[in-house]
Every structure is written in structure tokens, then in C-alpha cells.
Amino acid sequence: RLLVPSQRSDVASFKVMDVLKNAQQLEALGHPVLHLEVGQPSTSAPEIVKAAAAKALAEDKLGYTEAKGIMTLREAIVKHYEASENVPKGSLSTDRVLITTGSSGGLILAFCACFDAGDHVAIGSTCYPCYRNMLEAFDCNPVSIDLNPEFKLTAKELSQEIQRRRASGLPELKGIIQSSPSNPTGSTLTAAEMEELCSLCQEEGLWFLSDEIYHGISYGSPATSATRYPQYASNVLVMNSFSKYYSMTGWRLGWMIV
């Protein structure tokens, strides 16, 4: 009897990886390739990190941790937010920090925690392609919202879509996911825009999944974390990773603030 794959497995491929595969095949044939397809930092992981990893391997210290991750790492992440993201001291506890297998693992956990099959979730018309792929794999419906002339999806655009759907009798949105700084546009929400988006999501009862993986490598316009506004914490999940700023792609180490 022929087994039939699940309907949810029929998800479009991540085009970036398709291009990468072709590029690597060309490199194997001796052709020089300039890689502009993947967000691979040009620097390697910090030397102190590589040394600590080698020491842990040599001493056989790797093993199971509690579900939320190693406490010392979670404590360090809390200190990072207080020192670098202007999060009010005492507003973020280690109980809200979860260590994940990269930010992609965090996205999967967030989608499982926040959305049910059939839910409608807002994304920007130009955004990280895997948002759509993952949502569709979970039988959710991505709702594309046009970006404004500054290539941003702000509370204004989200509010207009909410009102449009109500007036048209369309299913209500369950949440929104977006990155700031944005992949791929690079646009960055101001502090006021971030707070307005957090406030609107709380007012409308929406989940706000804030992808902040590009924090620390923004140029010209500083990025603001959604964790800066603890009054909206009940509606906000933050995803981040060591991949970009710390040049640790492939280590599969990320975190969530829930």
C-alpha cells in the first residue's frame, strides 16, 4: 500500500536554500561564487566561545538540561536585555527565558503555543519567507499586509487590516509576526512604532511575535526590543539567536522571551 504524505507537508521550499545548493554545486566544479543568498556573517564565532565549547567537549560536560535551558545562560540573557536593550531592571525574569535550537526552533514553538489550525496570522508583504512556510505547515493562513512607503508594517497598517476584515466579515487575525530590523528590507521600527504595535496587539487581543535576530547589527537607526515595554508582556513573544550578531550560524543556539 502506497503511503500518502500529509497535506501539511506540501509546503513550498525555502528558495534561499535552493539557490545555495546550486551555488555550492558550481563551487564544487571550480567556479568562483559570491554568496548573497544566505545571511552568513563574514566573521567566525568569537574565539572565547570556540575555546569554551572545546573545553566543554573535552571535559564531557554536554548532556541534558532542564527544558528551559541552562540557568547561567538564561541569567546572562536577562543581564544582556537590561544592559543593551534598555529593559527595566527587574521586569524580566529567567522564568520567561527559553533556550531554543536556533531562532527557527523558537518560531516553531511559538506557532505551536499561539496558533491553532485555521488561524489567520499577519505578515508583511515582504518578509522572511519561512514565516509563510512554517505557518502553512501548521495549517494556519498567512495574511499578507502591504508595507508602507518606508518598507514597514506598523500599527497603522495592522489596524487598517483589522478594520477592513471586520467590515468585510473576514476571519479575525490571531496575531502578527515580523522582524525589526527587517529581513530582507532592513527597515527598523522606531521605539514609538514598536510601542504602538505592542499596544495595538494588546488592545485587539493579538499575539505579537517579534523576531529580533538582527539586533546589534543595525546601522543608522537603533533597534528597539519589544521587551522594553513590560506592560504588554502578556501578548508578546520575542525570538532571537546567537547566529547573526555573534556570528554563530550552525551552532543552532537561540532563545525566546515569553
Backbone hydrogen bonds, N-H to C=O, Kabsch-Sander energy under -0.5 kcal/mol:
donor,donor_aa,acceptor,acceptor_aa,energy
9,S,6,S,-1.1
10,D,7,Q,-1.6
11,V,9,S,-2.1
15,K,13,S,-1.0
17,M,14,F,-1.4
18,D,14,F,-1.2
19,V,15,K,-2.5
20,L,16,V,-2.5
21,K,17,M,-2.3
22,N,18,D,-1.8
23,A,19,V,-2.6
24,Q,20,L,-2.6
25,Q,21,K,-1.8
26,L,22,N,-1.8
27,E,23,A,-2.3
28,A,24,Q,-2.2
29,L,25,Q,-0.8
29,L,26,L,-0.6
30,G,27,E,-2.0
31,H,26,L,-2.3
35,H,33,V,-0.7
36,L,34,L,-0.8
40,Q,38,V,-1.9
49,V,46,P,-0.6
50,K,46,P,-2.2
51,A,47,E,-2.4
52,A,48,I,-1.8
53,A,49,V,-2.5
54,A,50,K,-2.3
55,K,51,A,-2.2
56,A,52,A,-2.2
57,L,53,A,-2.2
58,A,54,A,-2.5
59,E,55,K,-2.1
60,D,57,L,-1.1
61,K,56,A,-2.7
69,G,66,E,-2.0
74,R,70,I,-2.0
75,E,71,M,-2.7
76,A,72,T,-1.8
77,I,73,L,-2.1
78,V,74,R,-2.0
79,K,75,E,-2.1
80,H,76,A,-2.1
81,Y,77,I,-2.1
82,E,78,V,-2.0
83,A,79,K,-2.2
84,S,80,H,-3.3
85,E,80,H,-0.6
85,E,81,Y,-1.2
87,V,81,Y,-1.9
91,S,88,P,-2.0
93,S,91,S,-0.5
96,R,93,S,-1.5
97,V,94,T,-1.6
98,L,96,R,-0.5
98,L,256,M,-2.4
99,I,68,K,-2.4
100,T,254,G,-2.4
102,G,100,T,-2.1
105,G,101,T,-0.9
106,G,102,G,-1.4
107,L,103,S,-2.4
108,I,104,S,-2.1
109,L,105,G,-2.0
110,A,106,G,-2.6
111,F,107,L,-2.8
112,C,108,I,-2.2
113,A,109,L,-2.3
114,C,110,A,-2.2
115,F,111,F,-2.2
118,G,139,D,-3.1
119,D,116,D,-2.2
120,H,172,E,-0.6
121,V,119,D,-0.5
121,V,141,N,-2.1
122,A,175,G,-3.0
123,I,143,V,-2.5
125,S,145,I,-2.3
131,Y,128,Y,-1.8
132,R,128,Y,-0.5
132,R,129,P,-0.6
133,N,129,P,-1.6
134,M,130,C,-2.9
135,L,131,Y,-2.4
136,E,132,R,-2.5
137,A,133,N,-1.8
138,F,134,M,-1.3
139,D,136,E,-1.7
140,C,135,L,-2.8
141,N,119,D,-3.3
143,V,121,V,-3.3
144,S,142,P,-0.6
145,I,123,I,-2.3
148,N,152,K,-2.7
151,F,148,N,-2.7
154,T,152,K,-0.6
158,L,154,T,-2.3
159,S,155,A,-2.8
160,Q,156,K,-2.1
161,E,157,E,-1.8
162,I,158,L,-2.3
163,Q,159,S,-2.5
164,R,160,Q,-2.3
165,R,161,E,-2.4
166,R,162,I,-1.9
167,A,163,Q,-2.5
168,S,164,R,-1.7
169,G,165,R,-0.6
169,G,166,R,-0.8
170,L,165,R,-2.5
174,K,120,H,-3.4
175,G,120,H,-0.8
176,I,207,W,-2.4
177,I,122,A,-2.1
178,Q,209,L,-1.8
180,S,211,D,-1.6
182,S,187,S,-2.5
186,G,182,S,-1.7
194,M,190,T,-2.5
195,E,191,A,-2.2
196,E,192,A,-2.4
197,L,193,E,-2.0
198,C,194,M,-2.3
199,S,195,E,-2.6
200,L,196,E,-2.5
201,C,197,L,-2.2
202,Q,198,C,-1.9
203,E,199,S,-2.5
204,E,200,L,-2.6
205,G,201,C,-0.8
206,L,201,C,-3.2
207,W,174,K,-2.1
208,F,235,N,-2.9
209,L,176,I,-3.0
209,L,207,W,-0.6
210,S,208,F,-0.8
210,S,237,L,-2.9
211,D,178,Q,-2.5
211,D,209,L,-0.7
212,E,210,S,-0.8
212,E,239,M,-2.9
215,H,212,E,-1.6
217,I,214,Y,-1.6
221,S,219,Y,-0.8
228,R,225,S,-1.7
229,Y,226,A,-1.4
232,Y,229,Y,-2.1
233,A,230,P,-1.5
235,N,232,Y,-2.0
236,V,233,A,-0.9
237,L,208,F,-2.4
238,V,257,I,-2.4
239,M,210,S,-2.5
240,N,255,W,-2.3
242,F,253,L,-2.4
245,Y,213,I,-0.6
247,S,244,K,-1.2
248,M,242,F,-1.2
249,T,243,S,-0.7
251,W,248,M,-1.7
254,G,100,T,-2.6
255,W,240,N,-2.4
256,M,98,L,-2.5
257,I,238,V,-2.3
258,V,96,R,-2.7
258,V,256,M,-0.5
